[in-house]
Amino acid sequence: MAAPHSHRTDDWWRDAVIYQVYPRSFADGDADGTGDLAGVRARLPYLAELGVDAVWFTPWYLSPLVDGGYDVADYRAIDPAFGTLAEAEKLIAEARELGIRVIVDIVPNHVSDQHAWFRAALEAGPGSPERQLFHFRPGRGESGELPPNTWPSQFSGQTWTRVADGEWYLHLFTPEQPDLNWAHPAVRAEHESILRFWFERGVAGVRIDSAALLAKDPALADFTEGVDPHPYIDQDELHDIYRSWRAIADEYDGVFVGEVWLPDSERFARYLRPDELHTAFNFNFLACPWAADRLRRTIDDTLAEHAPVGAPATWVLCNHDVTRTVTRYGREDTGFDFATKAFGTPTDLGLGTRRARAAALLTLALPGSVYLYQGEELGLPEADIPRDRIQDPMHARSGGTDPGRDGCRVPLPWNAEAPSYGFGSTSEPWLPQPRDWSRYAVDRQRADPGSMLTLYREALRQRRTAGGFGDGPLAWLPAGDGVLAFTRARGLMCVVNLSDEPAALPAYGQLILSSGPLDDGGRLPRDTAVWLRSPAPGQAVTEVTGRTP
């Protein structure tokens, strides 16, 4: 059971539903094939109607877009493909008028090789102050022909690239994304200035990309699997960096969410201490298979690791890097692991959709905040991108074996009969849309009481108005094998049947919402979830069985 936390009433982020916008693929305002800020501004009423509390934008900065914008050339400029800084400021203000806060994405581990700092470092040469802002080193071997160490890449391929004068520079991602040297005071000062720049433009928060990677072992010692401490993940120096950031955020009532992938729950929780980050993404839940015992263990572990530091959990089923939920849940392996992604994996989309609907109600009933990736509310599946159209560097750097992440980044369908399904392009969008996506279009789903969009809209309305949701305690109910059942405040119950047979429901006074119809006997079918309200406070609840009575 999760312990309740005392907190200020204006801590909106503790139970917010935050919608993730991938700008290239949300809506295209100028019909050039690429999504932009004008497209987002035109669709803000849709987001207000959906009922989200905030929008998180993946990077919209000036960038060569080698890695989808996570190769930033200028953190204070909007990429011309998306619009202008003035448009970003209008978007932030217009969203706020609709009750929607804006969260921007900061990428502190690395910059683009087109960033002014890196261009100056290449020109200045070995030993220069400019190169000290990065990790330039001589190579090993008789003539420096070998990389300085054996660190593995976050993508496939090498982590070091040699320049014309013989030195090597570090890049944990692509060669076009050189890592910054966070031991240098100028690097810290620059990012503190960047935070202030965006807070002063009205953003409510910042998502921190690759938050556990910034600090590096100064000796650049070789990596050995299983040996701690890791030379570039979760270095102790990170906490001082985030304490200085938190002081800035507190000046503006800003909020941080960190992208922190760590298996050690105790070390993960350190980032969420009261003077560091407000929240961090919960990747264990995202990667968890559709299995009752695994999900319950993940939920328990998540709540337990957040409780000591009083931080709310975050829940997410999908984002711009992982396989779409409908597709993942329709496969034999319903978990997620970058290492197991492969072309041609068999998928049952009907099964995946049924499970994704149930997972939506499960996720939105858990304590804490929820992140919703664009298109999940439409039930979009992973798209099969023709190999000659794949742009994600993960595909190329794997030698063509990894499908990459473009399948979850395809432009959204808005209107079933319009060119590019109303995305806005008169020509081909930057990634091709599947031919059968008219059935997922917003205009069709709005008119369908059984659609995924209708389910999400009603779930978010109930979450806002019905009481018992969001931050606070959770208590498990007795349940049969394959069934998850728990209570929240004010008599709210959530029951999810992951077993092979219909499950009897506990005594209840009101059926609030169901991911699918109950059977003729009033039982909960497999891969279905319900929200219930108990008939009276304190009434005994019957056992939920996983078998047909």
C-alpha positions as CSV (number, residue, x, y, z in Angstrom):
1,M,0.0,0.0,0.0
2,A,1.3,3.4,-0.9
3,A,1.6,5.9,1.9
4,P,-0.2,9.2,1.3
5,H,2.0,12.3,1.0
6,S,1.4,15.8,2.3
7,H,1.9,18.4,-0.4
8,R,0.7,21.8,-1.6
9,T,-2.6,22.0,-3.3
10,D,-0.8,23.7,-6.3
11,D,1.4,20.6,-7.0
12,W,-0.6,19.9,-10.2
13,W,2.1,17.6,-11.5
14,R,1.5,15.0,-8.8
15,D,-1.6,13.7,-10.6
16,A,-1.5,15.4,-14.0
17,V,-2.2,13.7,-17.3
18,I,0.5,14.9,-19.6
19,Y,0.3,14.5,-23.4
20,Q,3.5,14.0,-25.4
21,V,3.7,15.8,-28.7
22,Y,6.3,14.8,-31.3
23,P,6.1,18.0,-33.3
24,R,7.1,16.5,-36.7
25,S,4.2,14.1,-36.6
26,F,1.3,15.9,-34.8
27,A,-0.1,18.4,-37.3
28,D,1.3,20.2,-40.3
29,G,0.2,23.9,-40.5
30,D,2.0,24.9,-43.7
31,A,1.5,21.7,-45.8
32,D,5.1,21.0,-46.3
33,G,5.0,17.4,-45.0
34,T,6.5,18.2,-41.6
35,G,4.5,18.9,-38.5
36,D,5.0,22.3,-36.9
37,L,4.0,24.7,-34.2
38,A,1.3,26.2,-36.4
39,G,-0.3,22.8,-36.7
40,V,-0.1,22.3,-32.9
41,R,-1.7,25.7,-32.2
42,A,-4.6,24.8,-34.6
43,R,-5.2,21.6,-32.7
44,L,-5.0,22.9,-29.1
45,P,-8.8,22.7,-28.8
46,Y,-8.5,19.0,-29.5
47,L,-6.1,18.6,-26.6
48,A,-8.4,20.7,-24.3
49,E,-11.4,18.5,-25.4
50,L,-9.4,15.4,-24.7
51,G,-8.9,16.6,-21.2
52,V,-5.1,16.6,-20.6
53,D,-3.4,18.9,-18.1
54,A,-0.1,19.6,-19.8
55,V,1.7,18.9,-23.1
56,W,5.3,17.8,-23.3
57,F,7.1,18.7,-26.5
58,T,10.0,16.6,-27.7
59,P,12.8,18.9,-29.0
60,W,11.7,21.7,-31.3
61,Y,15.0,23.5,-31.3
62,L,17.3,24.3,-34.3
63,S,18.7,20.9,-35.3
64,P,20.0,19.0,-38.3
65,L,17.5,16.3,-37.2
66,V,20.0,13.5,-37.4
67,D,18.3,12.0,-34.3
68,G,14.8,13.4,-34.4
69,G,15.8,16.7,-32.9
70,Y,17.8,15.3,-30.0
71,D,20.9,16.7,-31.8
72,V,20.4,20.4,-30.8
73,A,22.4,23.1,-32.5
74,D,20.8,26.0,-30.6
75,Y,18.6,25.6,-27.4
76,R,17.2,29.2,-27.7
77,A,16.0,28.9,-31.3
78,I,13.1,27.0,-32.9
79,D,14.0,25.0,-35.9
80,P,12.6,26.7,-39.0
81,A,10.9,23.4,-40.0
82,F,8.7,23.9,-36.9
83,G,8.3,27.7,-36.8
84,T,9.8,30.6,-34.8
85,L,10.5,31.5,-31.2
86,A,7.6,34.0,-31.4
87,E,5.3,31.1,-32.4
88,A,6.5,29.0,-29.5
89,E,5.7,31.9,-27.2
90,K,2.2,32.2,-28.6
91,L,1.7,28.5,-28.3
92,I,2.7,28.5,-24.7
93,A,0.3,31.4,-23.9
94,E,-2.6,30.0,-26.0
95,A,-2.3,26.6,-24.3
96,R,-2.3,28.2,-20.9
97,E,-5.5,30.0,-21.8
98,L,-7.1,26.6,-22.4
99,G,-5.8,25.3,-19.1
100,I,-2.9,23.3,-20.6
101,R,0.6,23.8,-19.3
102,V,3.7,23.3,-21.5
103,I,6.8,21.2,-20.8
104,V,9.9,21.4,-23.0
105,D,12.6,18.9,-23.6
106,I,16.2,19.7,-22.6
107,V,19.0,17.6,-23.9
108,P,22.0,18.2,-21.6
109,N,24.2,15.2,-22.3
110,H,25.2,16.2,-25.8
111,V,24.7,18.8,-28.5
112,S,24.7,18.6,-32.3
113,D,28.0,18.6,-34.2
114,Q,26.6,21.8,-35.8
115,H,26.5,23.6,-32.4
116,A,28.7,26.7,-32.3
117,W,30.7,25.2,-29.4
118,F,31.6,22.1,-31.2
119,R,32.5,23.8,-34.5
120,A,34.8,26.1,-32.5
121,A,36.3,23.1,-30.7
122,L,37.2,21.4,-34.1
123,E,38.7,24.6,-35.4
124,A,40.7,25.4,-32.2
125,G,42.6,22.1,-32.1
126,P,44.2,19.9,-29.4
127,G,44.7,21.4,-25.9
128,S,42.5,24.4,-26.5
129,P,39.9,25.7,-24.0
130,E,37.2,25.1,-26.6
131,R,37.9,21.4,-26.6
132,Q,37.7,21.2,-22.8
133,L,33.9,21.7,-23.2
134,F,33.8,18.2,-24.7
135,H,35.6,14.9,-24.2
136,F,38.5,15.1,-26.6
137,R,41.3,12.6,-26.0
138,P,44.3,11.1,-27.9
139,G,43.8,7.6,-29.0
140,R,45.5,4.4,-27.9
141,G,47.8,2.2,-29.9
142,E,51.2,3.0,-31.4
143,S,49.9,6.0,-33.4
144,G,46.7,6.8,-31.6
145,E,44.7,4.7,-34.0
146,L,42.6,3.0,-31.4
147,P,39.7,4.7,-29.4
148,P,40.5,6.0,-26.0
149,N,38.4,3.4,-24.2
150,T,35.8,0.6,-24.7
151,W,32.6,2.4,-23.7
152,P,29.5,0.9,-25.3
153,S,27.1,3.1,-27.3
154,Q,23.5,3.9,-26.3
155,F,22.9,3.1,-30.0
156,S,24.8,0.5,-32.0
157,G,28.3,1.3,-33.2
158,Q,31.3,3.2,-31.8
159,T,31.3,5.8,-29.1
160,W,34.4,7.6,-30.3
161,T,35.2,9.4,-33.6
162,R,38.6,10.5,-34.7
163,V,39.0,14.0,-36.2
164,A,41.6,15.2,-38.7
165,D,44.2,16.2,-36.2
166,G,44.3,12.7,-34.7
167,E,42.2,13.3,-31.5
168,W,39.0,11.5,-30.7
169,Y,35.8,12.8,-29.3
170,L,33.2,11.0,-27.2
171,H,29.6,10.5,-28.3
172,L,27.4,8.0,-26.5
173,F,24.8,8.3,-29.3
174,T,25.6,9.2,-32.9
175,P,28.9,10.9,-34.1
176,E,26.7,13.9,-34.8
177,Q,25.9,14.2,-31.0
178,P,29.2,15.0,-29.2
179,D,29.0,14.6,-25.4
180,L,29.5,17.7,-23.3
181,N,32.0,17.7,-20.4
182,W,29.9,18.4,-17.3
183,A,32.9,18.8,-15.1
184,H,33.5,22.1,-16.9
185,P,31.8,25.1,-15.1
186,A,30.9,26.8,-18.4
187,V,28.7,23.8,-19.4
188,R,26.8,24.0,-16.1
189,A,26.4,27.8,-16.4
190,E,25.1,27.5,-20.0
191,H,22.4,25.0,-19.1
192,E,21.3,27.0,-16.1
193,S,20.9,30.0,-18.4
194,I,18.9,27.8,-20.9
195,L,16.5,26.7,-18.1
196,R,15.9,30.4,-17.1
197,F,15.4,31.3,-20.8
198,W,12.5,28.8,-21.1
199,F,11.0,29.4,-17.7
200,E,10.8,33.1,-18.4
201,R,8.8,32.3,-21.6
202,G,6.2,30.6,-19.5
203,V,6.9,26.9,-19.7
204,A,5.7,25.0,-16.6
205,G,8.3,22.3,-16.7
206,V,11.3,20.6,-18.3
207,R,11.8,17.0,-19.3
208,I,15.5,16.0,-19.0
209,D,16.7,13.7,-21.7
210,S,19.2,10.9,-20.7
211,A,19.3,12.4,-17.2
212,A,21.6,9.8,-15.7
213,L,24.4,10.1,-18.4
214,L,25.8,13.6,-18.0
215,A,28.7,13.0,-15.6
216,K,31.5,10.8,-16.7
217,D,34.4,9.1,-14.9
218,P,37.2,11.6,-15.4
219,A,39.7,8.8,-15.9
220,L,37.6,7.5,-18.8
221,A,38.3,4.0,-17.5
222,D,37.3,1.0,-19.7
223,F,33.8,-0.4,-19.3
224,T,33.5,-3.9,-17.8
225,E,30.1,-5.5,-17.7
226,G,28.7,-6.0,-14.2
227,V,31.4,-3.9,-12.5
228,D,30.3,-0.9,-10.4
229,P,30.4,2.0,-10.5
230,H,29.5,2.4,-14.2
231,P,31.9,4.9,-15.8
232,Y,29.1,7.1,-17.3
233,I,25.7,6.1,-15.9
234,D,24.5,7.4,-12.5
235,Q,27.7,9.1,-11.4
236,D,27.4,10.7,-7.9
237,E,28.3,14.1,-9.3
238,L,24.9,14.3,-11.0
239,H,23.0,15.1,-7.8
240,D,24.9,18.3,-7.3
241,I,23.9,19.3,-10.8
242,Y,20.3,18.7,-10.3
243,R,20.2,20.4,-6.9
244,S,21.4,23.6,-8.6
245,W,18.7,23.1,-11.3
246,R,16.0,22.6,-8.7
247,A,16.9,25.9,-7.1
248,I,16.2,27.6,-10.5
249,A,13.0,25.7,-11.0
250,D,11.7,26.7,-7.6
251,E,12.2,30.4,-8.5
252,Y,9.6,29.9,-11.3
253,D,7.4,27.2,-9.8
254,G,8.8,24.9,-12.5
255,V,8.7,21.1,-12.6
256,F,11.3,18.5,-13.7
257,V,10.7,15.0,-15.1
258,G,13.9,13.0,-15.6
259,E,14.5,10.3,-18.2
260,V,16.3,7.9,-15.7
261,W,16.8,4.3,-16.7
262,L,18.2,2.6,-13.6
263,P,17.6,-1.0,-12.4
264,D,18.5,-0.1,-8.8
265,S,15.4,1.3,-7.1
266,E,17.3,2.9,-4.2
267,R,19.7,4.8,-6.5
268,F,16.7,5.7,-8.8
269,A,14.9,7.3,-5.8
270,R,17.9,9.5,-5.0
271,Y,17.1,11.6,-8.1
272,L,13.6,12.3,-6.5
273,R,14.8,13.7,-3.2
274,P,13.0,16.9,-2.3
275,D,15.8,19.1,-3.5
276,E,16.4,17.4,-6.8
277,L,13.9,16.3,-9.6
278,H,10.2,16.4,-9.0
279,T,9.4,13.2,-11.0
280,A,11.1,10.6,-13.2
281,F,9.8,8.3,-15.9
282,N,8.8,4.8,-14.8
283,F,10.3,2.6,-17.6
284,N,9.8,-0.6,-15.7
285,F,6.0,-0.3,-16.1
286,L,6.3,0.7,-19.8
287,A,8.5,-2.4,-20.5
288,C,6.4,-4.8,-18.4
289,P,4.6,-7.7,-20.2
290,W,0.8,-8.0,-20.1
291,A,0.8,-10.4,-17.2
292,A,-1.0,-9.9,-13.9
293,D,1.8,-11.0,-11.5
294,R,4.4,-9.0,-13.4
295,L,2.3,-5.9,-13.5
296,R,1.4,-6.1,-9.8
297,R,5.0,-6.6,-8.8
298,T,6.0,-3.6,-11.0
299,I,3.3,-1.4,-9.5
300,D,4.3,-2.4,-6.0
301,D,8.0,-1.8,-6.7
302,T,7.3,1.6,-8.2
303,L,5.2,2.8,-5.3
304,A,7.7,1.5,-2.8
305,E,10.7,3.2,-4.4
306,H,8.9,6.5,-4.6
307,A,7.5,6.4,-1.1
308,P,10.7,7.2,0.9
309,V,11.2,10.4,-0.9
310,G,7.6,11.5,-1.1
311,A,7.6,11.7,-4.9
312,P,4.6,10.7,-7.0
313,A,5.0,7.8,-9.5
314,T,4.6,8.4,-13.2
315,W,3.0,5.9,-15.5
316,V,3.4,5.5,-19.2
317,L,2.6,2.8,-21.8
318,C,4.4,4.2,-24.8
319,N,6.5,7.1,-26.1
320,H,8.4,8.2,-29.2
321,D,11.1,5.5,-28.7
322,V,9.1,2.3,-28.1
323,T,6.7,0.0,-30.0
324,R,3.1,1.2,-30.0
325,T,1.0,-0.3,-27.2
326,V,-1.6,-1.9,-29.5
327,T,1.1,-3.7,-31.4
328,R,3.2,-4.7,-28.4
329,Y,0.2,-6.2,-26.6
330,G,-0.8,-8.2,-29.7
331,R,2.4,-10.1,-29.8
332,E,3.6,-13.3,-28.1
333,D,6.2,-11.3,-26.2
334,T,4.2,-8.4,-24.7
335,G,7.1,-6.7,-23.0
336,F,9.5,-4.2,-24.5
337,D,13.2,-4.5,-25.0
338,F,15.3,-2.5,-27.5
339,A,17.5,-5.5,-28.0
340,T,14.6,-7.8,-29.2
341,K,13.1,-5.5,-31.8
342,A,12.9,-7.2,-35.1
343,F,11.2,-6.9,-38.5
344,G,8.2,-9.1,-39.3
345,T,7.1,-9.9,-35.7
346,P,3.6,-11.5,-35.9
347,T,0.9,-9.3,-34.3
348,D,-2.8,-9.8,-33.5
349,L,-4.0,-6.2,-33.6
350,G,-7.5,-7.1,-32.3
351,L,-6.0,-8.7,-29.2
352,G,-3.6,-5.9,-28.8
353,T,-6.4,-3.3,-29.0
354,R,-8.5,-5.0,-26.4
355,R,-5.5,-5.2,-24.0
356,A,-4.5,-1.6,-24.7
357,R,-8.0,-0.4,-23.8
358,A,-7.8,-2.3,-20.5
359,A,-4.3,-1.0,-19.9
360,A,-5.5,2.6,-20.4
361,L,-8.0,2.2,-17.5
362,L,-5.4,0.4,-15.4
363,T,-2.8,3.2,-15.9
364,L,-5.2,6.1,-15.3
365,A,-6.4,4.5,-12.0
366,L,-2.9,4.2,-10.5
367,P,-1.6,6.8,-8.0
368,G,0.5,9.6,-9.5
369,S,0.7,11.2,-12.9
370,V,0.3,9.7,-16.4
371,Y,2.1,10.4,-19.7
372,L,0.1,9.8,-22.9
373,Y,1.9,9.6,-26.2
374,Q,0.2,11.2,-29.2
375,G,-1.8,8.7,-31.1
376,E,-2.2,6.3,-28.2
377,E,-5.7,7.8,-27.6
378,L,-6.5,6.8,-31.2
379,G,-5.3,3.2,-30.8
380,L,-2.7,3.6,-33.5
381,P,-0.6,0.5,-34.2
382,E,3.1,0.5,-35.0
383,A,3.5,1.3,-38.7
384,D,5.6,-0.8,-41.1
385,I,7.9,1.7,-42.7
386,P,9.5,0.7,-46.0
387,R,13.2,0.2,-45.4
388,D,14.2,2.9,-47.9
389,R,12.1,5.4,-46.0
390,I,13.4,4.7,-42.5
391,Q,15.2,7.7,-41.1
392,D,16.0,6.7,-37.5
393,P,19.8,6.3,-37.0
394,M,19.2,3.2,-34.8
395,H,18.3,1.3,-38.0
396,A,21.4,2.4,-40.0
397,R,23.8,1.9,-37.1
398,S,22.5,-1.6,-36.5
399,G,23.4,-2.6,-40.1
400,G,19.8,-2.6,-41.0
401,T,18.6,-5.3,-38.5
402,D,16.9,-3.0,-36.1
403,P,13.6,-1.6,-37.4
404,G,14.3,1.7,-35.6
405,R,11.7,3.9,-33.9
406,D,10.0,5.5,-36.9
407,G,7.1,3.1,-36.7
408,C,5.7,4.9,-33.7
409,R,6.4,8.4,-35.2
410,V,4.2,8.3,-38.2
411,P,2.1,11.5,-38.7
412,L,-1.4,11.4,-37.0
413,P,-4.6,10.8,-39.0
414,W,-7.1,13.6,-38.3
415,N,-9.7,13.3,-41.2
416,A,-10.5,10.0,-42.8
417,E,-11.2,11.4,-46.3
418,A,-8.6,14.2,-46.5
419,P,-5.2,14.0,-48.1
420,S,-2.6,12.7,-45.6
421,Y,-5.7,12.0,-43.4
422,G,-5.8,15.7,-42.5
423,F,-2.3,15.8,-41.2
424,G,-2.0,18.9,-43.3
425,S,0.3,17.9,-46.1
426,T,-0.8,18.1,-49.7
427,S,2.3,16.0,-50.6
428,E,3.7,13.0,-48.9
429,P,4.4,13.5,-45.2
430,W,7.9,13.1,-43.9
431,L,7.1,9.5,-43.0
432,P,4.5,7.5,-45.0
433,Q,1.1,6.8,-43.4
434,P,-0.3,3.3,-43.8
435,R,-3.1,3.0,-46.4
436,D,-5.7,1.7,-43.9
437,W,-5.4,4.5,-41.4
438,S,-8.6,6.2,-42.2
439,R,-10.3,4.0,-39.6
440,Y,-8.1,5.6,-36.9
441,A,-8.9,9.2,-37.9
442,V,-10.0,11.6,-35.2
443,D,-13.2,12.6,-37.1
444,R,-14.4,9.0,-37.3
445,Q,-13.5,8.1,-33.8
446,R,-15.3,11.2,-32.4
447,A,-18.5,9.9,-33.8
448,D,-18.0,6.3,-32.5
449,P,-19.1,5.6,-28.9
450,G,-17.0,2.5,-28.9
451,S,-13.8,4.0,-30.2
452,M,-10.5,4.3,-28.4
453,L,-10.7,8.1,-28.5
454,T,-14.1,8.0,-26.9
455,L,-12.8,5.7,-24.2
456,Y,-9.8,8.0,-23.4
457,R,-12.0,11.2,-23.4
458,E,-14.5,9.6,-21.0
459,A,-11.7,8.2,-18.8
460,L,-10.0,11.6,-18.5
461,R,-13.3,13.3,-17.8
462,Q,-14.0,10.8,-15.0
463,R,-10.5,11.1,-13.6
464,R,-11.0,14.9,-13.4
465,T,-14.4,14.9,-11.9
466,A,-15.4,11.6,-10.2
467,G,-12.9,11.7,-7.3
468,G,-10.6,9.0,-5.9
469,F,-8.1,9.2,-8.8
470,G,-4.6,10.7,-8.9
471,D,-2.1,10.9,-6.1
472,G,-2.8,9.0,-2.9
473,P,-3.1,5.5,-1.4
474,L,-3.7,2.2,-3.2
475,A,-4.8,-1.1,-1.6
476,W,-5.0,-4.4,-3.3
477,L,-8.2,-6.5,-3.1
478,P,-8.2,-10.4,-3.0
479,A,-8.3,-11.7,-6.5
480,G,-8.0,-14.9,-8.5
481,D,-5.1,-15.8,-10.7
482,G,-4.7,-13.4,-13.6
483,V,-6.9,-10.7,-12.1
484,L,-5.7,-7.3,-10.7
485,A,-8.1,-5.6,-8.3
486,F,-7.4,-2.5,-6.1
487,T,-9.2,0.3,-4.3
488,R,-8.4,4.0,-4.3
489,A,-10.1,6.8,-2.3
490,R,-13.8,7.4,-2.1
491,G,-14.8,3.8,-2.9
492,L,-13.2,3.8,-6.3
493,M,-12.2,0.3,-7.5
494,C,-10.3,-0.9,-10.6
495,V,-10.5,-4.5,-11.7
496,V,-8.5,-5.8,-14.7
497,N,-9.0,-9.4,-16.0
498,L,-5.8,-10.8,-17.6
499,S,-6.8,-14.4,-17.1
500,D,-8.2,-16.7,-19.8
501,E,-11.7,-16.9,-18.3
502,P,-14.4,-14.3,-17.3
503,A,-14.1,-13.0,-13.8
504,A,-16.8,-12.2,-11.2
505,L,-16.8,-8.6,-10.1
506,P,-17.0,-7.5,-6.5
507,A,-20.1,-6.0,-5.0
508,Y,-20.4,-2.4,-6.4
509,G,-22.9,0.4,-6.5
510,Q,-21.9,2.0,-9.8
511,L,-20.1,0.9,-12.9
512,I,-18.2,4.1,-13.8
513,L,-16.4,2.9,-17.0
514,S,-15.5,-0.3,-18.8
515,S,-12.9,-0.9,-21.5
516,G,-15.3,-3.4,-23.1
517,P,-18.8,-4.8,-22.4
518,L,-19.4,-7.2,-19.6
519,D,-20.7,-10.7,-20.5
520,D,-24.3,-11.8,-20.2
521,G,-23.8,-12.8,-16.6
522,G,-22.3,-9.5,-15.6
523,R,-18.8,-10.9,-15.4
524,L,-15.6,-9.2,-16.6
525,P,-14.3,-10.8,-19.9
526,R,-10.6,-11.5,-20.4
527,D,-8.4,-8.5,-21.3
528,T,-11.0,-6.1,-20.0
529,A,-10.9,-3.5,-17.2
530,V,-13.6,-1.6,-15.2
531,W,-13.8,1.3,-12.8
532,L,-16.4,0.7,-10.1
533,R,-17.7,2.6,-7.1
534,S,-18.4,0.6,-4.0
535,P,-22.0,0.8,-2.8
536,A,-21.2,2.3,0.7
537,P,-18.0,3.2,2.5
538,G,-16.7,0.4,4.6
539,Q,-18.9,-2.3,3.0
540,A,-17.2,-5.7,2.8
541,V,-15.9,-6.6,-0.7
542,T,-16.3,-10.0,-2.1
543,E,-13.4,-11.9,-3.6
544,V,-12.7,-11.4,-7.3
545,T,-12.1,-14.7,-8.9
546,G,-10.4,-15.5,-12.1
547,R,-12.8,-18.4,-12.9
548,T,-16.3,-18.5,-14.2
549,P,-18.6,-19.2,-11.2
